[in-house]
Amino acid sequence: MAVTTARYLVNLRQRWNAWFIRGVDHDAVLRQIAEDSGWSGRYAFLIVISAAISLLGLLMPSVAVLIGAMLLSPLMMPIIGLGFGIATVDTREIRRSATALVAGAAIAVTLAVLFVSLSPIQTITSEIAGRTRPTLFDLLVALLSAVAGAYALIRGRGGTVVGVAIAIALMPPLVVVGFGIATLNWTVFAGALLLFATNAITIALTAALVARVYGFGSHLSPQHTGWQLVLFIVAVGLLSVPLGSGLRQIAFESVARRQVRETINERFANPSRLSQLDIDYSTDPIRIRAVVLTPRLDPKADGILAADLRERLARPIDVHVDQLRVAPDGSSVEAAQIAQASRAAGSSEAERQQHAVADLALIAGVGQSDVTVDAPHQTLAATAAPLPGLPLAGYRALEARAARAAPRWTVTLAPPSDAPLPTVVIDEGVVDGVMLDTAAWATTRLNRAILVDGGTRAQRRAVAAGITSRGGSAAIGTAGGRLRLRWEVQTQAADGR
């Protein structure tokens, strides 16, 4: 049995080497990483620029500005270089990458401290607060993004790195660390530092594992491999403790807020209305303050609500409800107050719509008047302004970012009509699925068809079918030359003119 298992493992390893590792140019990948992972004047310049842009995006706050900072930030390459150095046990590369990473982080934090100290605006915005409470989800994002980034470097698929750069927010947490130091807010400082450490450590160690899977460090002994696995498991385990605690706290707050609302609404039945609710989870006991519009005052409400919520939440609770007496008579002043509260709710909905439009306009790089709003169907649509050098995958990532910024809306962000189509990649007979997804997405956003030219007829048919199966529009084009994509020329009839 043991001999059979060993033979199976050897056979599996041989197939893996034949299918995946044989086509990897290890020397070329290591040379590229060595060129980009160390300290240089270009690296220092990009650190300064991306840190300054990040700070502006955090203080404004502006999602679009932060995306620009993420795309400029050069921090990912030293972290990837550190991971490949660990994979190959190259102490020189580890030292070079770690030095560049620490120096870049120090410059970013120092600049943030200086600028925030001089800035008249030192308010904790939503973008700053969003980077002070990391959870296990952030660790998972870093892990998956590191797999994508390492794979893109190994396979030479640079377009994927654009999406990875947006997904992994390395520079904004560093700037928030500086913000915390400048404002002496150690809660902000600690939370942002934990988020950056989570991203950096997880990316480096995950990249090391991906590199080992693809044959880097094949000269190492089994003891080295075991040491690398232990390092990864221990690091992820240690990070999971505070991140898991943060996730539990966020989950508790979400459940607690819902239960508080339900408990108050059950105590004050219709036509009473909960007008305002504030919960402070940082105090002990948890402090709850609410305002209720009710036609009948309930002097025992605070004590009964506190007892009920203590039982539901299993936490000490301090509750106080301000009860504003109103009459159900529509001609009364109190009823007018209820109507005013309703109008205020409608106003807040209009404000949320305006914020969603503003966020999409900023991300797309267009004016708010260029955003199409369909309020009844909760949809927003816009065409992105051209960003030189940004591939279609980047515009698709911008759409995903805009959708996250407006969770109540269906967001459609079309790329510019002249955006270059992705390069067709066929690896060992398999068409790149990410390329097909991106091409199909572009055809639906621009309402145009793609023609597949070059290669063999079977290859053209396979690529066109792959795009079509993903909801896009594609057809077989002309023969000759390398396999490539081009937009179908739209006739006047097709354009509706």
N, C-alpha and C positions, 0 to 999 in steps of 0.2 A: 504493500500500500504506500509506504513512504517513498519507494523507488518510483512508483507510478506518479505520485504527486510531484516529486522533484523533476521528473521528465516532462510533465505537463507545464510546470513553471518555466523550465528552460525553453520549451517550445513556444510558450506565450511570449517570453522575452525576445526570442529570435524574430517572431512575427512583428512585435512592436518595433524592433530596430529596423526591420525591413520596410514597414509601412510608414513610419513616422520620423525616425531619427536619421535615416539614410539621406534624406533630402535637405537636412539642416547644415548650413555652412557655419560651423561653430566658431571658426577663427574670425570670419567676417562679423558675426554678431558681437563677439567679445571686443573686436576693434571699434565697432560703432559705439558700444557702451563705454569703452575707455575714453573715446573722444568727447562724449557728452556728459559724463558723470562727474568729472573733476572740476576744480576751480578754474575760472577764466574771467577775463574782463567782460565778455558777453554775458556770462552767468551772473556776475555781480550787477551789471546794468539791468538785466531783466528782473532780478530780485527787487531792486529799488523801485522800478516802474510798477511791477505787479503788486508790491506792498502798498504803494501809494494809491493805486487804483482800487485795491481791496478796501482800504480804509474809507475812501470816498463812497464806495458802494455800500459799506456797512452803515455809515452815518446818514446817508441820504434818506432811507435805504433804497437801493436799486438792484434788482436781480440782474438786469442786463449788464450793468457795470461790473458786478461780481463775476459774471460769466466771462467777460473780457479779461479780468484778472486771472481767472483759472486757466484760460488758454495761454496767457503769457508766462505764467509761473513755471520756472525751470526746475522746481524742487523734485519732481517725480524721477528724473533721470539719476540723480545721486542715490535715491532710495532703491531704484531698480539695480543700479550698479552695486550697491551694498549687498543686495540679495544675490546677485550673480557671484560676487566675491565670496559670500558665505558658501554658495553652492560648490565653488571650485577651490575653496580654502585658499584664496589668493589674498594674502595679508596686505600686499601693496594696494590692490584694488579696494579692499575694505578700508584701508587707511585714507586713500584718496577720496573715496565717496563719502565716508563719515566726516572728513574734514570739510568738504564742500557743503554737506548738509548742515552741520553745526554752524558753520560760518554764515551760510545763507539765512538760517533761522535766526541767528543772533542779529544780523542786519535788519531783518524784517521786524523783529520785536522792538529793537532800538528805535527804528524809524517810527513805528506806531506809538511808542511811549512819547517821543518828542512831538509828533504832530498832534496827538490827542491833548497833551499838556498845553499846547499853544492854541488849540481849537476852542472857540466859544461853545461848541456843541459837544456835550459829553453825555448825551442821553442814551440809554440802552434801547436801541431800536429792535424791531422784530427780527432782523437778520442777525444782530449780535446775540440776542437771547436764544435764537435757534441753534447757536453753536456752543452753548454752555451746558447742555444736558445730553451728552452722548449716551447711546444705548447699545445693546447687542446688535440692533439693526445696522448701526454705523460700522461695527466690526464686520458684519456680513457684507456690506457694500464694499468695504476696503478689500476684503478677501476676494470677492468675485471680480472687482475691478483690477486687482493685481494679476489675477489669472489672465484676464483679457489683455492687459498691458504687456505682460511677459510674452504671451502668445503672439501678440502683434509684432513685437520686436524680433522674436525668433523667426517668424514666418515672413517678415518684411511687409506687413500690412499696415502701413502708416495711417490709413484713414481711420482705423479703429481707435488709435491713440487719442484722436480728437474727442470722441465720446468719453473715453476713460478720463481725460483731463477735466472734463466738466463734471463727471460723476464723483471724482475724488477731489474734494475741496481742501487742498493742502495749505494754500496761502491764507484764506480768510480766518481759520482758527488761530494761526500764528499772530495775525493782526489783532484778533480779539484778546489774545494773551497780553499783548502790549497795552490794549485798552484797559484791561483789568489792572495792570500795574499802574498806569497813569492815573486811574480814578480810585486806586486803592480798594478795588472791589475784588476780594480774594475768591468769592464764589464764581464770578465770571472768569477770573484767572485760572482757577483749578479746573473748571469744566472745559474751557477751551484747550488747555494744555493736555488734558486727558484725551480729547478728541484728536488733537494732532499726533500725540504719541500712539494712539490706537491706529490711526491711518499709516503712520510711518513704519511702525513695527510690523503690522500685519502685511503691508505691501512688501516690505523687504523679505520677510520669512516666506511668504507665499510665492514670491518671485523665485526664491532659492529652490523651493520644492518643484516648481514648474521647470526650472532650469535642469534640475536633476532628472526629472522625467524625460526631458528631451536630450539626455546624454551628456550634459555639461558635468564635469567632475567625474567622468567615468574611470579616471585613474585612482579614485579614492577607495579606501578599504571599507569593508562593512562597518567597522567601528566608527568611521567618519559619518557614514550614512545614519547610523543609529544616533550619534550625537546631534546631527542636524534635526532628526525627527523629534528628539527629546526637547531640543531648544524651541521648536515650533509649538509643541504641545504645551510646554510650561508657559511660554509667553502668552499664548492664546488663553490658557487657563487663568493666568493672573489678571489679564485684561478683562476677562469675562466676569470677574467678581464685582468690580464697581459698575461695569456696564449693565450687568444683570440687575443690580440694585436700582440703577437709574430707570431701566425699563419697567421694573415692578412699580416704582413710584409713579411713573407716568400713567401706567395702566390703572393704578389705584385712584389717581386723581380723576381720570376719565369716568370710571365707574362711580366714584363718590359724587361727582357733580350731577350725574344723571339721577342718582338715588336721592340726593338732596332736593332736586327739583320735584321728583315724584312725591316725596314725603310732604313737602310744603303744599303742592297742589292737592294732595289727598286731604290735608287738614283744612285748606281753604277751598271749598267746592265752588263751582260756578254759582253766581257770576263773578266771583273773586278772580283776581289776576295777579300773577307774580310779575312785578314791574322791574325789579333789579335784584341781582344775586352776586355777591362777592364772597369768595372763599380763600382764606389764607392757610395753606397747608404747612407753612414753615413754623407755625406756632404750636405750642402744646398747652392746652388742648387746641384742636383745629378750630379756627375762628370763622364763623359763618354769619354774614350780615345780609339781610334781605329786606326788600320793600314790597308790600302787598297792598293792592287796592281791593277793598272788601266792603260790602254793605253792612257787615256786622262784625264788630270788634270781638276778638277772642283773647281775654286776659291770660288764659292758661296756655296759650300756644307755645311760648318759648320753652317752658318746662317739658311739655309733652313732646315737642319736636326734638329736643335735646335727648330725651330718653329713647325715643324711637331711633334716632340716627346713631346713638351710641351702640344700640343693639345691631343695627344694620352694618355699620362700618367697623365695629369692634375697636373704636378709638375714642379717646376723650373728646367731647364736643362742647363748644361754647356757641350757642345760637341766640341771636336777637333779631326779631322781625319787627320792623317799623310798619304798623298797620295804618293806612290812610283810609278813612271812612268815606265811602262814596255811596250814592243812591242809584238804584236801577232806573230811576225816572230819567228819560232821555232829555228832558228840558232843564234838568238841574245843572248846577255848576260842576258837580262831581262827574256827571256823565260827560260833560265837555272835556274834563281832564282825561278821561279814558279815551275819548276820541283823539285828543292831542297825542296821547301815548301811542295810539294806533298809527297816527300820521308820522310820528317819530320813527316807528318801526319801519314804515314804508320808506322814509327818508334814508334810514340806515341801509335798506336793501338797495336803494339807488346809489348810495355811496359805495357799497360793495361792488356794484356793477361798474361804477366809474373806476374803482381801483383795479378791477380785472382788466378793463380796457387799457388803462395806463400801463399796467405791467406787460401786457402783450405788445403794446406799441414800443415800449422800451426794449424788450427782448428782440422784436423784429427790426428795430432801428428805423421806425416810421412814425409819422404823426398819428395822434389819436383819431383824427378824422379819416385816416386810411384803414381803420379797423371796422369791419362789418359786424354789427350786433344784431342777433335775432333773439330778443329777450324772451318771447313765449317758448322757444325751443332751447333756451339757454346755450346758445352757440356763439362763438367768436371766431372770426376769420381775418387773416391778413396775409400779405405777401412780404417776405423779408427783404430788407435792403441788401444789395450785394456786399459781401465781405470778402475782399481779395484773399485768395488762397484757401478759403474754407470749402471743403468738399460737401457733397450732398449729405453725408453722414453727420456733418456738423450742424446743418440746418435741421436735420431730423432730431438731433439732440436738443437743439434750441426749442423745437416744438414740444418735446417732452418736458423741458424745463418750464415752458409757459403753461402747460397743462397742470403741472404741480403747483404753480403759483395761483391758479384759478381753479381749485378743485370742484367747484359747483358748476363749471361750464365745460362744454365740449369745445376744445380749442383746435383750430386748423391753421397751421402756418405753412404757406406754400414757399418753396425756395425760389430764387430769381430764375427767370426763364433761361438765362445764359449760364446757369451753374453747370460745371462740367460733370458728366456722368461718370460713375465709378469704373475703375479698371476691372475687366473680367479676369477672375482668378480661378484656375482649375488646378487643384492640387491632387496629384495621383488619381486623376479621373473623376474627382468630386468637385462640383462647382461650389464656390464659396457662398454659403447661405446668407451671410450678412450682406454681401454685395447684392444678392437677389432681393432681399428684403428692402434694401435702400432704393434700388431701382424701381421696385413695385410701388413703394411709398411715393416716389417722385412722380410717377405717372398719374397716380390718383390725385395728388395735390395740384398738378399743372393741367390735368385733363388732356394729356398728350400721350401718344403711343411711342414706344421705343422699337427701333430696328436693330437686329443683331447681325453684324457683318463679320466677314472673315472666317478663319478656321475651316473646319469641315462642316458639311451639312448637318451631320449628327450633332456636332457641338452647338451649332446655331439653333437647332431645334430644341436641344436640351436646355439651353439658357433661356430661350423664349418661353418654353413651357414652365420653367421654374418661376419666371416673373409673373406669368399669367396665373399660375396656381396660387400665388400670394396676393391675388386681387388686383394685379397690375394689368397693363395693356402692352403687349409686345408681339412682334412678328419677325419672321425670318427675313434677313436683308440679303445683300449681295455677297458673293464669294470673293476671295482674294485677300491676302494679307493676314495680319494677326486678328484674333478674335476681339471684337470691340463693340461698343454700344454707341448709337447715335439717335438723336430725336428724329421722329418722322416729320417731314416737312408738311406743315398744315396748309391746305388749300383754302381759297376764299370761301368755298362752300363749307369746309370743316369749321372755319372760323365764324361762320354765320354772317358773313358780309355780303 
